């Protein structure tokens, strides 16, 4: 299969359900190969890493959108992402990221450890009640998506009683990261973003009147003190980004961790008995089934990456999930092995856009997976797990389980 044909399948329901065979079809032609004029795709580990770190290759910002989607400003969900640090380049990106960077360092998020444990205990209690009569419990709906949204809501200072609403509306907005290939889904994302922006307006008014020790209060104060450092649109865009990016990818990470432990009971045994094992287990989940499969970069000047000439104006599709299974980097890459040495997955990106929430996502997964394994030692699948019909951010839609007798 030619690279372009394989890439086009990734935009279909078939490709989104199991993209890995199509990554390998592309890899058969090389690790950084042309798709068509002005477009290349990177599937090799070294190639992906270099593209992510090359200063001349930047994220898709408003200027890049103008070239390929001239009407993008008519979509509020796309505008919000473009106003955020996610779709911003230097120096705008550094200015925006600097407003929250220190809140997400490993040292700073460590204080959340007891908070995460407490929230996890409450959710596990709820799961035990729901499954006490033998009823199936959907891990994704009742646990994996609830814990991260609770944590990020606490950090941001959002209302605890609206967490399920935040989760559902954020999921709708996140569909816009898949681009313009699904007009109906994009329309839903726009409507959800409009609703969330209205709510954020009320939140900003409350935080302005009664600031607290949370991230949004600090951002509102920064905007009010100097809008040149953080405009109103940037404030809304980054509030949305911190909410959506702070929960969905972590939910998918936790869901995959549970699924893999159920399918491999010896890993569940190690999670229960060996606390240090959790870190290695989470890293292998990140490598083997990363929540973020793909990103892209645009060449602001011509550049050469591992001998491949990339003309100015070209787009490079960076398939992180394929790089994570590059046989040059990982022996037997399609085998799940938490005991791999020197595992450094690409799953949080690289360069100036390395994921802001990486330390928090790792911490949450490393805490909750052993806790769940200990609480439900007899957990088992109650039905087939299903994946969402998405590619850029890919993860489980449902994971129905029978909790069994709780410990």
C-alpha positions in Angstrom: 0.0 0.0 0.0 1.3 3.4 -0.9 1.9 6.0 1.9 -0.9 8.3 0.7 -3.4 5.4 0.4 -2.6 4.2 3.9 -2.8 7.7 5.3 -6.2 8.2 3.7 -7.5 5.0 5.4 -6.6 6.6 8.8 -9.4 9.1 8.1 -12.0 6.4 7.9 -13.8 4.5 10.7 -11.8 1.3 9.9 -8.5 3.2 10.2 -9.5 4.9 13.4 -10.4 1.6 15.1 -7.1 0.0 14.4 -4.5 2.4 12.9 -1.4 0.3 13.5 -1.4 -1.8 10.3 -1.5 1.4 8.3 1.4 2.9 10.2 3.4 -0.1 9.3 2.3 0.2 5.6 3.7 3.7 5.6 6.9 2.6 7.5 7.5 0.1 4.7 8.4 3.1 2.5 10.6 4.8 5.0 10.5 6.7 8.3 9.9 10.2 6.9 8.2 10.0 3.5 6.3 12.3 1.2 2.5 11.9 1.0 1.8 14.4 -1.7 3.2 17.7 -2.8 3.8 19.9 0.2 3.1 17.1 2.7 5.2 14.5 4.4 4.7 12.0 7.2 7.0 10.9 10.0 6.6 7.4 11.5 10.2 6.7 12.8 11.2 7.4 16.4 14.2 9.6 15.6 12.4 11.3 12.8 9.4 12.2 14.9 11.7 13.4 17.7 13.7 15.6 15.4 10.7 17.2 13.7 9.2 18.0 17.1 12.4 19.8 18.2 13.3 21.6 14.9 12.7 25.3 15.4 11.9 25.8 11.7 9.0 23.4 12.0 6.2 25.0 14.0 2.6 24.1 15.1 -0.4 24.9 13.0 -1.4 28.4 14.1 -3.8 30.9 12.5 -1.4 31.6 9.6 -1.2 27.9 8.8 -4.9 27.5 9.0 -5.4 30.4 6.6 -3.5 28.4 3.9 -5.6 25.3 4.2 -8.9 26.2 5.9 -9.6 29.9 5.0 -13.0 29.9 6.9 -11.6 28.5 10.1 -12.5 31.6 12.1 -16.2 30.7 11.6 -15.6 27.8 14.0 -15.5 28.8 17.6 -13.9 25.6 18.8 -11.0 26.0 16.3 -10.7 29.7 17.3 -10.4 28.8 20.9 -7.6 26.3 20.3 -5.8 28.8 18.1 -6.1 31.4 20.9 -4.4 28.9 23.3 -0.8 27.9 23.7 -1.5 24.6 21.9 -1.7 26.3 18.5 0.7 29.1 19.2 4.3 29.5 18.2 7.2 31.6 19.6 7.2 34.2 21.0 3.4 34.1 21.6 3.7 30.5 22.8 6.3 31.2 25.5 4.4 34.2 26.7 1.2 32.2 27.2 2.9 29.0 28.6 4.8 31.1 31.0 1.6 32.1 32.8 1.0 28.5 34.0 4.3 26.6 33.5 5.3 26.5 37.2 1.9 25.0 38.2 2.6 21.8 36.3 6.2 20.9 37.3 6.7 17.5 39.0 7.5 19.2 42.2 4.4 21.4 42.1 1.9 18.6 41.2 3.4 16.4 44.0 1.1 18.2 46.5 -1.8 16.6 44.7 -0.9 13.1 45.7 -3.2 12.9 48.8 -5.9 14.8 46.9 -5.8 12.2 44.0 -5.8 9.3 46.5 -8.9 10.7 48.3 -10.8 11.3 45.1 -9.8 7.8 43.9 -11.1 6.2 47.1 -14.5 8.0 46.6 -14.8 6.8 43.0 -13.8 3.2 43.9 -16.4 3.2 46.7 -19.0 4.3 44.1 -17.9 1.6 41.7 -18.2 -1.0 44.4 -21.8 0.1 45.1 -22.7 0.1 41.4 -21.3 -3.3 40.8 -22.3 -4.9 44.2 -25.3 -6.7 42.6 -23.2 -8.1 39.7 -24.1 -5.3 37.3 -21.5 -4.2 34.7 -19.7 -1.0 35.5 -18.2 1.1 32.7 -14.7 2.0 33.8 -14.5 4.9 31.3 -17.7 6.5 32.4 -17.6 5.8 36.1 -13.9 6.1 36.9 -11.3 6.9 34.2 -13.0 10.1 33.0 -14.3 11.2 36.4 -11.0 11.2 38.3 -9.0 13.5 35.9 -11.8 16.0 35.5 -12.1 16.2 39.3 -8.3 16.8 39.7 -8.1 19.4 37.0 -11.3 21.1 38.3 -9.7 21.4 41.7 -6.5 22.9 40.2 -8.3 25.4 38.1 -10.9 26.3 40.7 -13.9 25.2 38.8 -17.2 24.1 40.5 -17.1 20.6 41.8 -20.8 20.0 41.1 -20.3 20.6 37.4 -17.6 18.0 36.8 -19.7 15.6 34.7 -20.9 18.6 32.6 -17.3 19.7 32.1 -16.3 16.2 31.1 -19.1 15.9 28.5 -18.7 19.3 27.0 -14.9 19.0 26.9 -15.2 15.7 25.0 -17.5 17.4 22.4 -15.0 20.3 21.9 -12.0 18.0 21.6 -13.4 16.5 18.4 -12.3 19.7 16.7 -8.6 18.6 17.0 -9.4 16.0 14.3 -9.7 18.8 11.9 -12.3 19.6 9.3 -13.0 16.1 8.1 -16.3 15.7 10.0 -18.5 18.8 9.5 -21.3 17.5 11.8 -18.9 16.8 14.7 -17.3 20.2 14.2 -20.7 21.9 14.4 -21.3 20.1 17.7 -17.8 21.2 18.9 -18.6 24.8 18.1 -21.9 24.7 19.9 -20.2 23.1 23.0 -17.5 25.8 22.9 -20.0 28.6 22.7 -21.8 27.1 25.8 -18.5 26.7 27.7 -17.3 30.2 26.8 -20.6 31.6 28.3 -19.9 29.6 31.5 -16.3 30.8 31.6 -17.5 34.4 31.4 -19.5 33.8 34.7 -16.4 32.1 36.2 -14.2 35.0 35.3 -16.6 37.5 36.9 -16.7 35.4 40.1 -12.9 35.0 40.3 -12.4 38.7 39.7 -14.7 39.5 42.6 -13.5 36.8 44.9 -10.1 35.4 43.8 -8.9 32.2 45.3 -5.6 30.1 45.4 -6.3 28.5 42.0 -4.9 28.8 38.4 -7.9 30.6 36.9 -7.9 33.3 39.6 -4.2 33.9 38.9 -4.9 34.1 35.1 -7.8 36.5 35.6 -5.5 38.7 37.7 -2.8 38.6 35.1 -5.2 39.5 32.4 -6.7 42.4 34.4 -3.2 43.7 35.3 -1.9 43.6 31.7 -4.0 42.4 28.8 -0.9 42.5 26.6 0.4 39.5 28.5 -2.8 37.6 28.3 -5.7 38.9 26.2 -9.4 38.0 26.9 -9.5 35.5 24.0 -6.3 33.9 25.2 -7.7 33.7 28.7 -10.8 31.8 27.4 -8.7 29.7 25.0 -6.3 28.6 27.7 -9.0 27.9 30.2 -10.6 25.6 27.7 -7.3 24.0 26.8 -6.3 23.3 30.5 -9.8 21.8 31.0 -9.9 19.5 27.9 -6.2 18.5 27.8 -6.2 18.0 31.5 -8.7 15.2 31.5 -9.4 13.4 28.3 -5.9 12.1 27.5 -5.4 11.1 31.2 -8.7 9.2 31.1 -7.6 7.3 28.0 -4.3 6.5 29.7 -6.0 5.1 32.8 -8.5 3.2 30.7 -5.8 1.5 28.8 -3.9 0.7 32.0 -7.0 -1.0 33.4 -7.7 -2.9 30.2 -4.2 -4.2 30.0 -4.2 -5.3 33.6 -7.4 -7.2 33.2 -6.1 -9.0 30.1 -2.8 -9.8 31.8 -3.5 -10.7 35.5 0.2 -11.0 36.3 0.5 -7.2 35.7 -2.4 -6.6 38.1 -0.6 -8.7 40.7 2.5 -6.7 40.3 0.6 -3.4 40.5 -0.9 -4.6 43.8 2.4 -5.7 45.4 5.1 -3.6 43.8 4.6 0.1 44.0 7.7 1.0 41.9 6.3 -1.2 39.1 3.5 1.3 38.5 5.9 3.9 37.0 7.3 1.4 34.5 3.8 0.1 33.7 2.5 3.5 33.0 5.5 4.3 30.7 4.8 1.2 28.7 1.1 2.1 28.4 2.2 5.5 27.1 4.5 3.8 24.5 2.1 1.0 23.5 -1.2 2.8 23.4 -0.6 6.5 23.6 -3.7 8.8 24.0 -2.3 11.2 21.4 -1.5 9.5 18.2 -0.6 12.3 15.9 0.3 16.0 15.7 1.7 18.1 12.9 4.3 20.8 12.1 4.6 23.4 9.3 7.9 24.4 7.8 8.5 28.2 8.2 11.7 27.8 6.2 13.3 25.0 4.2 15.0 22.4 6.4 16.6 19.0 6.1 15.7 16.2 8.6 17.7 13.0 8.4 18.5 13.7 4.7 15.0 14.5 3.7 14.5 18.0 2.3 11.4 19.7 3.6 10.5 22.8 1.6 9.2 25.9 3.3 5.4 25.8 3.6 5.3 22.0 3.8 3.3 20.2 6.4 4.8 17.3 8.3 2.4 14.8 9.9 4.1 13.4 13.1 2.7 10.0 14.0 3.8 9.6 17.7 2.1 6.2 18.0 4.1 4.9 15.1 7.3 6.3 16.4 6.7 4.5 19.7 6.6 1.2 17.8 9.7 1.9 15.6 11.7 -1.4 15.6 14.9 0.5 15.4 14.2 2.0 18.8 12.3 -0.8 20.5 12.9 -4.5 19.9 9.7 -6.4 19.3 7.8 -3.1 19.4 4.3 -4.7 19.1 4.8 -6.6 22.4 3.6 -4.9 25.6 6.6 -5.1 28.0 6.7 -2.9 31.2 10.2 -4.2 31.9 11.7 -2.5 28.8 14.9 -0.7 29.6 15.4 3.0 28.7 11.8 3.5 27.5 11.3 7.1 26.4 8.0 7.3 24.6 7.1 10.2 22.3 3.6 10.4 23.7 4.0 13.8 25.4 5.6 15.4 22.3 8.8 17.3 22.4 10.5 20.6 22.1 8.8 23.8 23.3 5.4 22.1 23.0 6.2 19.2 25.3 3.0 18.4 27.1 2.4 20.8 30.0 0.5 18.2 32.0 2.9 15.2 31.5 3.9 15.1 35.2 0.3 15.3 36.4 -0.9 12.6 34.0 1.9 10.2 35.0 1.2 10.9 38.7 -2.5 10.2 38.4 -2.1 7.0 36.5 0.7 5.8 38.9 -1.6 6.4 41.9 -4.9 5.1 40.6 -4.0 1.9 38.8 -2.5 0.2 41.9 -5.3 1.4 44.0 -7.9 0.0 41.6 -6.0 -3.3 41.3 -5.9 -3.7 45.1 -9.6 -2.7 45.6 -10.9 -5.1 42.9 -8.6 -8.1 42.7 -11.3 -10.1 40.8 -12.2 -7.5 38.2 -13.0 -8.9 34.8 -14.4 -7.8 31.5 -18.2 -7.9 31.3 -18.3 -7.1 27.6 -16.2 -6.1 24.7 -14.3 -2.8 25.1 -14.9 -0.2 22.3 -12.8 2.7 21.0 -14.0 6.1 20.1 -14.3 7.0 16.5 -11.4 9.4 16.5 -7.7 9.3 15.5 -5.7 12.3 16.7 -6.7 11.7 20.3 -7.6 8.0 20.5 -8.9 6.0 23.4 -11.5 3.7 24.8 -15.2 4.7 24.6 -16.4 1.9 26.9 -14.7 -0.6 29.2 -17.5 -2.6 30.9 -16.3 -4.7 33.8 -17.6 -6.9 36.5 -15.9 -5.6 39.7 -16.2 -8.9 41.6 -15.8 -9.0 45.3 -14.1 -5.9 46.6 -11.1 -6.2 48.9 
